[in-house]
Amino acid sequence: MRRFLLPVLLLGATLAAPPARAATPPQQPEQGPGGRDYPSADVVKRAVGTASAGTFVFHGNDTPARPRPVVVFLHSWGAVNPGLYGGWIDHLARKGNLVLFPRFQEVNRSRPADASNLAETLIESALAALADDPKARPDRGRVAFIGHSAGVPLALNLAAGAASGKVPAPKLVFGLMAGGIASNEKERGILLRDLSAVDPGTLIITMSGDRDYLPADRASRLLLQQASAVPATRKLFMRASSDDHGFPALTATLASPGSVKADYDAAAIKLPPDPPRDPKQKNTWRWSADMALSGPQTILTQQLGTNVTDALDYLAYWKTFDIAAEAAFAGRDAAALLRDPKFVDMGTWSDGWPVKRLSAQMPKVEGQEKKDEPGPRRRLNMAPAENRQGLSDFIDRLRS
């Protein structure tokens, strides 16, 4: 009877025990890079330009004591609504930056080949319109570009064209999930300018996620390589890792930089209307196939609209940019970032288990690409001679 009751009692105790709770991911830091210690409680949201050629503008609703650093946010192809990145824009603006979100694309009406020139014009016009605004106060000496997907090659194009004087040369180019590069004029995508014109003092950081990372890796390496005037000590190739140790899991996809926030939806920020068109002016606009979103671009835009804001945003993207921008504005290089253990740290799950860290490396300089000659093969897992002899003696004693 006792033998029968014991398994039943154990089963009952197991069923009565509360289920173990999964570890939760880290939340936004209280302070510091990526943190919520915001000097501005409210954000001014407005637009300059016109409905077909406008720039969304975001900054704290205060009068800053000194000019604000300028962050130009360059969206992926199709993600023309700042609300898709609203959480990050809110963070940047409340941290004291002036955020410009140029709408360099009209879906189904503009071509990727024209995006670089249009973005250049939009940024130039926005900075001119805000130059004397006491609350905006753009600091043209502290400029950083954030690019996502097709926005990454666009950011490098703008940096390469800074010598024209239209757009200030950025101190930092921060590119996430690079893509959308055209290899020739007939191919869909952003056609690269001569990136060797990028200022050697620019700090360039590209980051991909470990989901669908191969295309982003190839694009990132191409961009870093073609920005040949920038030394390797001012470049970083980074990767964010997915982590399913707890719940909800962290998934570093192409859409993970999205952080939807309804307050930043374009519908709530009215762009000035276009001026009436001169009826005598000939309409030269013609539709072409590359104006329409491709299947992957449509899917990415939809995924951005459903992406949640999580630890990848706080610690992989927001915090990393904050640290990098501070370093770039101070003239520090990539080596200084790698010496900072906080730069790649992703915090811990609620049970104390560390979240997978970011990886970061400077690209190899020319001459280091060739692999060393392989050395002689070694037999693995072999114990030292004295240990082998001791083991033989032990076996002999067992046999005797």
N, C-alpha and C positions, 0 to 999 in steps of 0.2 A: 504493500500500500504506500509506504513512504517513497519507494522508487518511482511510483506512478505520480505522486503529488509533487515531487521536486521539479520535474520539467514544467508542470503546469504553473507552479508558483513563479518560476523564473520567467516564463512567457508572460505572465500577468504583470510582473514587475517591469518587463521591457516595454509592454504596451502602455503602461501607466506613466512611464518616464517621458518628460517633455522632449520634443524633437530638438536636436542640436540646431542652433541658428547659424546660417552661413555668415562668414565674415563680410563686412561691408567695405567698399573702397574709401580712400581718404577724401575728405571734403576740402573745400577751398581754404587755403591757409588764412589765418587771422590777419597776418601782416607780412610785409616784405614783397618780393617779386611774386606775382600771381595772386597776392593776398587781397583781402577785402578792406584794408585800411585806407579807404578812399578819402582824399581831401575834398572832393566835390560830392554833394548829396544828390544834386539834380544835374541833368544833362540837357543842353540846348540841342534840339533837333530841327534842322532846316535844310534848305536847298538853295543853290545858286545856279544860274544858267537858265536853260529852258527845258521844256518837257522832252525834247528830242536830243538835247545836248546839255545835260545837267550833272551836277555833283552834289551828293548829300554831305552835309557838314555836321559834325558832332563835337561838342566840347563842354566842359563844366560851366554851370551857370554862376560863375564868379568872375571877378576881375583879377587876373593873375598878376603877381608882383613882377614877373619876368616873362618874356615871350614863351609860348608853349612849343614843345617839340611837335613836329608834324609827322603823322603816320598816314601814309597813303595805302589804303586797303584795295587791292586789285582782285576782284572776284573770279571764280571759275566761269567758263563759258556757259552762259545760260542763267547763272545765279545773280541776276541783276537787282534783286531785292535785298537791301541791307538787313532786313529782318532775319534772313537766313544765317547771318553772322552776328546777330544782335547782341548776344551775351558777351562776345569778345569785344565788340565795338563799345558796349557799355563800360566794360572793364577799362579799356584804353582811355576813354574820355574821362571817366571818373578818376583815373590815375593822374590826370593833368595834361593829357595829350590833346592836340587838335587832330581829329580824324577826318580825312577826306575819303569819300567813297565815290569815285568817278564812275558814272554809268556809261562806259565806253562801248556798250552794245545795245542795239535795239533788236530784240529777238525777231527773227524772220525779216529783218530789214537792213542789217549791217553785216559786213564780212570780217572774218578774223584778220585778213590782210590789212584792213584799215584801222584795226584796234589801237596799234601803237601811236599812230599820229593823232587819233582822236583823243586818247587818254592824255597825251602830252598837252593838247590844246585845252582840255577840260581842267587839268591841274593848274596850268598857267593862268587861266581865267579865274579859277577859284582863289588862288593865292593873291591875285591882284584885287579881287573883290573884298578879301578879308584883311588886306594889309593894314588898314587903319581902324579895324574893328577892335575896340578896347577889351572885349571878352575873348575874341578869337586869338589875336596876337601871334600870328605864325612866326616861328623862328626858322628862317631859311638856312641857318647853319646847323640845325639839328633835325635832319629829315631821315626817316626810315620807310622802306617799302615792305609791305606784307603781300605776298602773292599766294593764291591757292590754285592748283592745277594749271590751267592756261594763264592764270595771272602771274605765274612764276617767270616764264619766258618774257612776258610783257614787262615785268619789273626790271629784268636785265636789259631789255631793249631801252627802257626809259633811262636807266643808269648809263647806258652806252651813249645816249643822245644828250646827256646833260651839258656837254660842251656848247650846245647851241644856245644855252641860256634860258630856254623855255621852262625847264624843270630843274630845281636845285639838285645837285649831285647828292645821292643818299649816302649816309654814313653806314647804313646797314640795309642789306637785302635779305629778307627772311622768307624762304619759299617752302611751301608745304605741298607734297604730293604733286611734283612738277609733271606737266603733260601738255598736250595740245600743241606740239611743235611741228611745223610744216618743214619738210626737207626741200621743197621747191615751190615756185610760185603757183603751180597748178594744184598742189595738194592742200587739203583743208587744214587749217591751223594757223598758228602765229609764226610768221617767217622771221627768223632771227636777223638782227642787224649785226654789224661787226662788233662783237662783244669784247674784242681786244681794246676797245675805246673806254671800257669801264675804268674809272679812276683806281689806281693802285692802292689807295687808302681805304677802299670800300671793304667792309666786312661782309662776306657772303656765306649764308648758312642755308643749306637745303635739308629737308627732313622728309622721309617717307614712312609709311606705316608698314607693318609686317604682313598685312593682308593686301594682295595685289601689288606687291612692292616692286616687281621686276620692271614694269614700264616707268614708274616714277624714279627708280634707281638709274635706269639708262638715261632718262631725260636730265636728271640731276648731274650725273657725271659729264654729260655733254655740255651743259651750261657752265659747270665749274672749269672744264677744260678750255672752253672757248673764251672765257674771261681771263685771257692769258697774261694780261698786265698785272693782275692781282696776284700777289705771291701766295704760295701754299699756306703760309703762316696766318693768312687772313681768310682762309676758307675752312668750312666744316661740312662734312657729310654725316648726317645723323639719321637715326631710325628710332621710331616709337614701337614698342612691343605690346601685343595683346596679352591679357592676363585674366585667366578664369579661375583664379584661386578662390574667389568669393562670388557674391551676387549683389548687384548685377555685374556681369563680367565687363572688362574693358576691352574693346575691339578697335584696333587701329586700322580703320578702313579709309578709303579715299574720301569719304564724306565726314569722317570724324572731326575735322576742324569746324564743322558747322555747329552753331549754338543758337538755336532759334529763340528769338525774344520778340513778342508781339509789339512791344512799344516802339520798335524800330522798323515796323512794316512800312514799305514805301507808300502804301495807300493813305497812311496817316500824315505823310510829309509831302505837302503839295509843292510840286515844281512849277515855276512860272510858265505860263503858256508860250508856245512858239509865236513869234510875230507873224502877222498875215503875209502870205506869200504873194510876191509881185506876179500878177497874171501874165505879164509880158515875159517873165523869166521862164526859160525852157526847162522842163523837168527831165533831168538826165538819169534819174534813178532807174536801175534795172535789177530785177530779181535774179539771184543765182543760187544754186543748190547749197552752197556752203553757208548761206544765211540761216538755213533751217538747222535745228539741233539734231545731231546724230543720236542714234539709240543710246549709246553709253552716256552722252551728255545729258540726255533727258532723264535717264535713270539716276545719274549723280545728283542732278538738281532736285529730283523728288526725294532722294535719300537725305539731302541736306535739310529738307523741310520736316523730316521726322527724327532727325538726330537729337539725342538728349545731351545736355551739358553735364560732363562728368569729370573724373580725375584726369583724363587725358587732356581735356581743355585746360583745367586749372594748372596742371603740373608739367605737361609735355609741351603745350603750345603757348599759353599765356605767360607762365613763369619763365620759360626759356626765352621768349621774346623780350620780356622785361629785363632780364639779366643781360642779354646780348645787346639791347639798345643802350643800356647804361654803359657797357664796356665800349661800344662803338663810339658813342658821343665823347667818351673820355680818351679815345685814341688807342685803346688796348686791342690786342690781337686775339686770334683763336687759341693760341697757346695759353694765354691768361685765363680764358674760359675753361679750358680743360683742367687747369690746376684747381678750379673751384669745385669741390665735391657736391655742392648744392645744384650745380648746373645740370647734372644727369640724374639726380636723385628724384624718385617718384613717390616718396613717403611709404607708409605701411598700411596694410589692411587693418581692420579693427582688432584682429587677433594678434597683431604685432608682426605678421609675416610681411617681408618687404615686397612692394610692388616691383615688377620687372623694370630695371633702370633703362634709361635711354642709352643708346650707343652713339658715340661721337668720335670722329677721327678726321685728321687733316689729310687731304689727298696727297698721294705720293708725288714727290718732285721728279722731274725728268732724270732718268738714270737709275731710279729705284724700281722701275716697272719690271725689269728683267729679274727673274727668279734666280736665286743662288743655285749652283750645281748641287744636286742631291748627294748627301754623304753616304757612307756605307751603311747597309742595312744592319739594324741591331735586333737581336732576339729580345722580345718583350717579356716582362714579368719574370725575369731570371733573378734569382737570389744571389747575393755575393758568394764567393767560393767558400768562405768559412761557414756560411749558413748551410750550403749544400752538403758540406762534409758533416756538419752536425746532424743534418737530417738523415744522412746515410747511416751514421752511427746509431741513431735512434731506431731506425728500421731494423738494423742488424740485431740490436738488443731485443727487439720484439720477437724476431724470428728465433733467437736462442732461448 
